[in-house]
């Protein structure tokens, strides 16, 4: 599809949506529609760890948003955009999508997250960006100390209301990522479809060392980390260019970043974390990254180092993840995956040669 055709379809979808939000079908279509912006090409010529790159990424975000003069302020731009639905039990995400297949992806993701928390009995979890709070409610039901931090006071009100109705001890506070709960340390810190809203993610990664107990871990799931540079994320990191992400940037002012796997792992390492990647069969949304301090990664760190020293094995693992994401109905877009597949095919050919 040409650039003009993509923008025409995007504008048509915007007219259909009006002042509302995408329904299930519109959500899926916008996830698979890639838009093109000339400014994006400039990022590919810069060092992704440099201040110049970070400034260019912010400039691109402001261009996509269309109100560059306002700048970006997380406390303002990630703030609530509406009121709670009349029925909390059917009106919150993901139930509000009214789409069984989409809800199934969230169920897969939640289960995969729980399997990697490795909490002691009665352990404490801090979730940043809990949204509708479904994970916190499940954790509280299992007897864990469930704490959530979000900048969206409306979302926090919804979590409080659900917890009160169910008689569950869920604690929430309004604060920015990295803050909250008087710097208490937790057994695990969790991000589900939330980390990519942090523009200063490099600073956040370093800050998170202060939020976990010895032996603790960071678990990230549902984050837009793609195998390689592609149409939707045509640089190591930056604003995603699928129509759904651009819609959220324009409508709400949200930061909607995407990362390549290689960049994300390097960024984590530079911040003192050893990153392990865990795919999930047939559901890219449920893929998990587990971060542990480099000094305490232990045998798992040695195992990961051994795996990374075998490029052929890593290529095969990424190919399996591509296959799983292609079958998923999550935000990961099919054109992104086709480009990633071509990159891996080229890499495999080089390795064999």
N, C-alpha and C positions, 0 to 999 in steps of 0.2 A: 504494500500500500504506500502511495506517495505521501510526502509530508503534507501537501495541501489536502489530500483525501483524509488523512488522519485528523487534521484539525477540523475539517468539515464534520466528520463523525463525532468528534469530541464536542463541538459546539451544539450538534443536534442532541446529544445525550444531556448536555447542560440544560437545554430547553425542556427536555422531558422531565428532568429532575426538579426544575424550578427552585423553590425555596426549601424543598425537602432534602432527603438523603437518598442515595441509590438503594433500590430494592435488590433482591438476590441476583436477578438476571442482569441488571445494569452494573452491579458490582463486578460480576464476572467479566462482562464485556469491557469495562474500563480497565480491569486488571490486565487484559490482553492487548490493549491498544497502546502502542508506543508513540510518543510525540517527539519531535526533533526541535532542538534549539541550538543555534549556531554558537552561543556562548559556551556550551558544554565542551566543545572541542579544545578550548583553552586549557582546561584542567589536565588533559592528557599530556601536556608538555611540561608540567611542573612536578616537583618532588612532592609526593602526597603527604610527607611529614613536615613540610615547610610552612612557615607563616603565610607565605604568598599563596600557597594552595588553599589554605583555610580561608583567606580573604576572598579568593576567587569563588570558592564554594558558597560562601555567604552571599556574594554578589549574584550568583546564579539563582539561589533561593529567592532573593528579593525580586529578581526579574520574573520568576515564575509566579510569585505572589501578586505582583502588579501594584504594590504600594511601597515602593522602595524607600520613600521618604520617612516611613514609619519605623524602619529598622526591624530588628527582631529582639523581643524581650520575652523569655520563656514564661515568666509568671503571668504575663498578659496574653501571649499568643497561644499558650497551651491551656488556657483557662476554659471554664465551661462555656458551652455554646447553646445550651437550652435547659429545659426543666426535666425533672424526672417523669417517666411515663406514668399514667394512672395506675397501671398494673405492673408492679415490680417483677412478678413471676413470669410474665410473658412479654413484657415490653423492653427488657434489657438484652444487650448483646450477650451471647449469640442467638438466644431464643427468638429475638425479634426479626431475624432474617427469614423465619418461616421456611427454612430449607434444611431438610434432614441431612443431606450430604455435607453441607457446610458445617452444620452443628457437629457432625461426626468427626470432622477434622479437629475441632476444638477438644472433643473428648479424647481423641488420640493424643493430642498435644499435652493435655493435662495429665494423662496417665504417664506419658514419657517423662514429664517434669518430675512427678512424684517418685518415679523409679530412680532418679538421679540425685535426689536431695540428700540421701543417706543421713537422715536425722536420728539423733538419739531419742529415746522415749522422753516425751515432754519437751523436745527441743524447740528452739525459737527460729522463726522465719520472718524476714522482712521482705515484702514485695514492693518494688517501685513501679508505679503506674498500674495499679490493680484493676482499673476500669470498673466493670460491674461487680468485681469482688468474688467471682465464683471460686477461684482457687483458695482465697483466704477462708471462705466459709467451709470448704472441704477440709482444710488444714485444721481449723478450729474443731471440727467434728471429730477429728482423730486425736484430739488432746494436745496439739501443739500450740505454742504461743504464736498467734497469727497477727502480724502487724503490717499495715499498709501505709504507704506515703504516696500522695498524688497532689498535683497542683490544682486539680479539678474538684472544687468543693461540692458541686452537684453530685459527682460520682461518689464522693465520700459519704454524702448524706444517704445515697442509695444503699451503700454497704452497711451503714449504721442501722438503717431501717430493716434490712433483711436480717442482720445479726440479732437485733432486738426481738423480731418476730420469732426467730428460731431459738432464742435463748442461748446464743453463742457468744463467747468472750473475744470478739474481734476488736482490735484497737487500730484506729487510723488517725493520721495527722496530715494537715496540709503543709507541704514543704516541697522543695526542689530535690531532684535526684542527688543522692549523696548525703542528704541531711535528714533530720527527723529523729524523734525518740531520744533526745539528749545524748546522741553519740553512743547509745547502747550497742553492744556487739552481739551478733547473731550467729547461729550455727550455719545458716545459709541465707544468701541474698538472692532474690529472684527477679528476673525481668521476663515478662511474657508480652510480646508485641509492643514493647515500650522503649527499649534501649535506643532504638533508632530515632527517637525524638530528642536525644541529647546532642546538641551541636558540639558542645565541649566534651565529647565522649572521652578524649584523651586525658583530660583533667579528672573526669569522673572515674575512669579506670584506676588511676592512682589513688583517688580518695577512697575507693571501696576496700582497700586494705585495712582501713581503720574501722570497718563495719562488720568484720567477721572475727569469730573466736579462733584460737589456734586449731588447726585442722578443718576450718570452715571452707566454704566454697561459694562461688557465684554460678548460678544456673541461668542461662539465657535460652529462650525458645521462641519460635515464630518470628525471628528477626530476619530482615531482608539481606541475607548474606548469600551471594550467588557464586558459583564455581569460578567464574572468570569474567573479565570485562565483556560487556554485551550491550545490546541496544538500550535496555532499560536502565542499566548502570554502566555507562560508557567510560568509566574511570575507576580508579581504586576505591574511591568513596565520594559521595556527594548526593545531592537531591535525586531521588528516583524520577524517571521520566515516563513511567506508565501513566495513563490518563487518570487512574484512581488516585495516585499520589499527588499529581498536579492539581486535581480537583480539591483534595484535602488542604493543600498548601494555599490555594486561592480562596476557598470558601472559609476555612477556619484559621488559617495562618500557621498551621502545624508544621513542625520540622519533620520532613519525611526522607530520611537518609537511607542509602543503600551502600553495601560494602562488598568487595570481593573477598573470598575466603582467605586468599593469601595475605591481603592487606590486614584483615581483621586479626589473624593469628599473629602477624608481626606487631601490630599495635598493642595487642595484649601482652606480648613478650616484652616490649619496650616499657610497659607499665608494671612489669614484675610478675606477670601471670603466665602459667603454663596452660594452654588451651587444648582441650580434647573435644573432638567433634563426634557426635552420635547421630547417624541418620535414622530415619523411621520408614519402614516399607510403605511405598505408595502414598506418602503424605509429607510433602516438603514442609508444611507448616509445623509439623511436630519435630523437626530436627532440633537437636539440643547441642549447645556448647557449654562445657563445664570448665570454669576457670579456678585454678588453685595457685596459691603463691609458689613461685618457682622454687624457693628454698624448701618447701614441704611437699612438692609433687611426688617425691619418693619413687617407688617402683613404677607407678603409672607414668611418671615423667620419663623414666628410662625406656619404658615400652614405646611411648609416643616418639621419642628421639629415634629409636630403632626403626619405627615405621616410616618416619620422615626421611630416613637415609635410604629408603627403597622407593624411588620415584614411581616405578612401575606399579607398586601396590597402591600408592596414593592415587594414581590415575584411575585404577580400577575402582577404588572406593568412590571417587567423584563421579565416575560413570554410573555407578549404582544409584547414587543420590540424584543424578539427573533423571534417570528412569523413574524414580519415585516421584520427583517433583512434576514430571510431565503428566503423570496420572492424577496429580492433585488438582483440586479446584481452589487452591489458596491464591494469595496475591501473586505468587511467582508466575511470570508470564511465559507463554509458549515460545515467543520469538527469542526471549532471553535464553531459554534452554537450548534452542536449536543452535544459537551461536556458541554457547558453551560446549555443546557436543562437538562442533567442528574444531574448537580449540583443543579439546582433549584428543580427538583423532589425530591432529597434527603432532601433539606432544607424544602420543604413543608411537607414531611413525619414527620420530626422532630417536626415541629411546631404543627401538628395535634396531635402528641403523647404527 
